[in-house]
Amino acid sequence: MSILSSVKHLVRQILEQSTQAIGTTKVGRIVFEQMVNQAMERTQLVTHQGLEMRFAVPNQLNHFRITTFATKEPETLEWIDSLPENSLLWDIGTNVGLYTVYAALKRKSRVVAFEPSVFNLELLARNLYLNHLQDRVTLLPIALSDQMGSNTLRMSSTEWGGALSSFGKDIGWDGQPMREIFAFPTYGLSLDQLVEVLGLDYPNYIKMDVDGIEHFLLQGGPEVLKQIKGILIEINDDFEEQAGLAKKLLEDSGLKLLEKRHSEMFEESKFQNLYNQIWIRK
């Protein structure tokens, strides 16, 4: 363990012990309640290409997401910039909604935002409200899978803005068994069933980032994939089953790989072979 990690661990232990002690008193509980409320109400302004957006920043993770808005996934922002105005976009794995907000404001996209995490839903709803997008974005708090039914959403984080979860499978972004620290049962639908059962309109474009189960979602959406004009999807080249099956399903639907990219910040990390792939209709 590095010195920095050791210091963080020590600080965390001290804070946990202190909060447990203070939380046993009425005054302490009132203080904690006010701290949580104030944290959730904290917001930060982001300006990108002259566009102003405001997001909730209750913790360090969301502060990081905001401060790296333009640098973490520049290829995603450029892809959104290329969408025709007023397109219907399905944002699958919306998290707290950074790219949903950008697409809705920058390209006037009509967005259906899919996010099953109970920890991210409140922030997502807050971010839509902060940017006055209630009439342009529809939030669907359901999980997607390759088939309809009840299953388990497994999560590796309970932080607001956390990622790396998996619905109906026990694998993570790398295809390996995931480190589950929280889970709950919920209901899922396939891509095609969103149209057949819920009556959603076919999307023009899809953005998909579901941390390792992308290929299963694609399996459940042959008709949807035939209708879309393009998709941006996160694929791990080292996860051969995912990469191979996703390629076959997308090609079979008549889509062509335009490019795959990621930010320089991923080059020296464990995510160095994780790319956003951009596919277009031939």
C-alpha positions in Angstrom: 0.0 0.0 0.0 1.4 3.5 -1.0 1.9 6.3 1.5 -1.0 8.2 0.0 -3.3 5.2 0.3 -2.2 4.6 3.9 -2.9 8.2 4.8 -6.4 8.0 3.1 -7.1 4.8 5.0 -6.1 6.4 8.4 -8.2 9.5 7.7 -11.1 7.4 6.8 -10.8 5.4 10.0 -10.6 8.5 12.1 -13.6 10.0 10.4 -15.7 6.8 10.8 -14.9 6.6 14.5 -15.6 10.3 15.1 -18.9 10.2 13.2 -20.1 7.1 15.1 -19.3 8.9 18.4 -21.0 12.1 17.4 -24.0 10.3 15.9 -25.0 8.9 19.3 -26.2 12.3 20.4 -29.2 14.3 19.3 -27.2 17.3 18.5 -24.8 15.2 16.5 -27.6 13.6 14.5 -29.0 17.1 13.7 -25.6 18.2 12.5 -25.2 15.2 10.3 -28.6 15.7 8.8 -27.8 19.3 7.9 -24.5 18.3 6.5 -26.1 15.7 4.2 -28.8 18.2 3.1 -26.2 20.9 2.4 -24.0 18.5 0.5 -26.8 17.4 -1.8 -27.7 21.1 -2.5 -24.2 22.0 -3.5 -23.9 22.7 -7.2 -21.2 23.6 -9.7 -21.3 25.4 -13.0 -19.7 23.8 -16.1 -19.1 25.7 -19.3 -18.2 23.8 -22.5 -18.1 25.4 -25.9 -20.0 28.3 -24.5 -22.8 26.1 -23.1 -23.5 26.5 -19.4 -24.7 23.5 -17.3 -25.2 23.1 -13.6 -24.7 19.9 -11.7 -25.1 18.7 -8.1 -21.8 17.9 -6.4 -22.4 16.2 -3.1 -19.1 14.4 -2.9 -15.6 14.1 -4.3 -16.6 11.6 -7.0 -19.1 14.0 -8.6 -16.6 16.9 -8.2 -14.2 14.8 -10.3 -16.8 14.1 -12.9 -17.5 17.8 -13.2 -13.9 19.0 -13.3 -13.1 16.3 -16.0 -16.2 17.0 -18.0 -14.3 18.0 -21.2 -11.3 15.6 -20.8 -12.6 12.3 -19.5 -14.6 11.3 -22.6 -13.9 14.0 -25.3 -15.0 11.5 -28.0 -18.4 11.2 -26.4 -18.8 15.0 -26.5 -17.7 15.1 -30.1 -20.1 12.3 -31.0 -23.0 14.2 -29.4 -21.9 17.4 -31.2 -22.4 15.4 -34.5 -26.0 14.4 -33.8 -28.7 16.1 -35.8 -30.8 18.5 -33.8 -34.0 17.1 -32.2 -32.8 13.4 -32.5 -34.2 10.8 -30.2 -31.4 9.5 -28.0 -31.5 6.6 -25.6 -28.8 7.1 -23.0 -28.4 3.7 -21.4 -26.4 3.8 -18.2 -26.9 7.5 -17.7 -25.3 7.6 -14.2 -25.9 11.2 -13.0 -26.7 12.5 -16.4 -23.7 14.6 -17.6 -24.0 13.5 -21.2 -27.8 13.5 -21.2 -27.8 17.1 -20.1 -25.3 18.0 -22.7 -27.1 16.3 -25.5 -30.5 17.8 -24.5 -29.1 21.4 -24.3 -26.4 21.3 -27.1 -28.3 19.4 -29.7 -31.9 19.8 -28.4 -32.0 16.0 -28.3 -35.0 14.3 -26.9 -33.5 11.8 -24.5 -34.7 8.7 -22.7 -32.3 8.3 -19.7 -32.0 4.8 -18.3 -30.5 4.4 -14.9 -31.4 1.7 -12.3 -29.0 2.7 -9.5 -31.0 4.0 -6.5 -28.0 6.0 -5.5 -27.6 7.8 -8.8 -31.3 8.4 -9.5 -31.7 11.4 -7.1 -28.7 13.1 -8.5 -29.9 12.5 -12.1 -33.3 13.9 -11.3 -31.7 16.9 -9.6 -29.4 17.6 -12.6 -32.3 17.4 -15.0 -34.2 19.9 -12.9 -31.2 22.2 -12.4 -30.9 22.5 -16.2 -34.7 22.8 -16.8 -34.9 19.6 -18.8 -38.1 18.1 -17.5 -39.9 18.5 -20.8 -37.0 17.2 -23.0 -35.7 14.2 -21.0 -37.6 11.2 -19.8 -36.1 9.3 -16.8 -36.6 5.6 -16.8 -35.4 4.0 -13.5 -35.3 0.4 -14.9 -32.5 -2.0 -15.7 -31.9 -3.4 -19.2 -31.0 -6.9 -20.0 -31.3 -9.5 -22.8 -34.8 -10.6 -21.6 -37.7 -9.5 -19.5 -37.9 -10.5 -15.8 -36.8 -9.9 -12.2 -33.1 -10.2 -11.4 -30.4 -8.7 -9.2 -28.7 -5.4 -9.6 -25.2 -5.9 -8.2 -23.2 -2.9 -7.3 -19.5 -2.3 -6.5 -20.2 1.2 -5.0 -22.9 2.9 -3.0 -21.5 6.4 -3.6 -23.6 9.1 -5.3 -22.3 8.9 -8.9 -20.8 5.5 -8.5 -20.4 3.1 -11.4 -19.4 -0.5 -12.2 -22.6 -2.3 -11.5 -24.2 -5.3 -13.3 -27.8 -6.4 -13.7 -28.6 -10.1 -14.1 -25.0 -11.1 -14.4 -22.1 -11.5 -11.9 -19.4 -10.0 -14.1 -17.8 -6.6 -14.1 -16.4 -4.4 -16.8 -13.5 -6.8 -17.4 -15.5 -10.0 -17.6 -14.3 -11.1 -14.2 -16.5 -11.8 -11.2 -17.3 -8.4 -9.8 -16.7 -7.2 -6.2 -20.2 -6.8 -5.0 -20.8 -4.6 -1.9 -24.5 -4.0 -2.4 -27.4 -5.6 -4.3 -31.1 -5.5 -4.7 -33.8 -7.2 -6.8 -35.4 -5.2 -9.6 -37.1 -5.7 -12.9 -35.5 -5.5 -16.3 -36.5 -5.4 -20.0 -34.7 -5.9 -23.3 -34.2 -3.2 -25.8 -36.9 -4.6 -28.1 -39.3 -4.9 -25.2 -38.9 -1.2 -24.5 -40.8 -0.7 -27.8 -43.0 -3.8 -27.7 -44.1 -3.5 -24.0 -43.6 0.1 -23.0 -44.5 1.6 -26.3 -41.4 3.7 -26.6 -40.5 5.1 -30.0 -37.5 3.6 -31.8 -34.4 5.8 -31.0 -32.4 7.5 -33.7 -29.2 7.0 -31.7 -28.0 5.1 -28.6 -25.3 5.8 -26.1 -24.5 2.7 -24.1 -22.2 2.3 -21.1 -23.2 -0.5 -18.7 -19.9 -1.7 -17.4 -19.4 -5.1 -19.0 -22.8 -6.3 -20.0 -23.2 -4.4 -23.2 -23.2 -7.5 -25.4 -26.1 -9.0 -23.4 -28.1 -5.8 -24.0 -27.4 -5.9 -27.7 -28.6 -9.5 -27.8 -32.0 -8.3 -26.6 -32.4 -5.7 -29.2 -32.1 -6.9 -32.8 -35.1 -4.9 -34.0 -34.0 -1.7 -32.3 -30.5 -2.1 -33.7 -31.9 -2.3 -37.2 -33.7 1.0 -36.8 -30.9 3.2 -35.3 -28.6 5.5 -37.3 -25.7 5.1 -34.9 -24.5 4.0 -31.5 -21.7 4.9 -29.2 -20.9 1.9 -27.0 -18.1 1.2 -24.5 -16.3 -2.1 -25.2 -13.3 -3.7 -23.5 -10.9 -5.2 -26.1 -9.5 -7.5 -23.5 -12.9 -8.9 -22.7 -13.0 -11.1 -25.8 -16.5 -12.5 -25.4 -17.9 -9.0 -25.1 -15.9 -7.5 -28.0 -16.5 -10.4 -30.4 -20.2 -10.7 -29.8 -20.8 -7.0 -29.8 -19.0 -6.7 -33.2 -21.1 -9.5 -34.7 -24.4 -8.2 -33.5 -23.7 -4.6 -34.6 -22.5 -5.7 -38.0 -25.5 -8.1 -38.5 -27.8 -5.1 -37.9 -26.1 -3.2 -40.8 -23.9 -0.9 -38.7 -20.3 -0.1 -39.5 -17.5 0.7 -37.1 -16.4 4.3 -37.7 -13.8 4.6 -34.9 -12.9 3.7 -31.4 -11.3 6.1 -29.0 -10.6 7.0 -25.4 -9.0 9.8 -23.5 -5.3 9.9 -22.8 -6.0 9.6 -19.1 -6.8 5.9 -19.6 -3.5 5.1 -21.4 -1.5 4.2 -18.2 -4.5 2.7 -16.3 -6.2 -0.7 -16.0 -8.8 0.7 -18.4 -6.2 1.2 -21.2 -8.0 -1.2 -23.6 -11.5 0.1 -22.8 -12.8 2.2 -25.7 -15.9 4.1 -26.8 -16.7 2.6 -30.2 -18.7 4.7 -32.6 -20.9 2.7 -35.1 -22.9 4.2 -38.0 -25.4 3.0 -40.5 -23.7 1.9 -43.7 
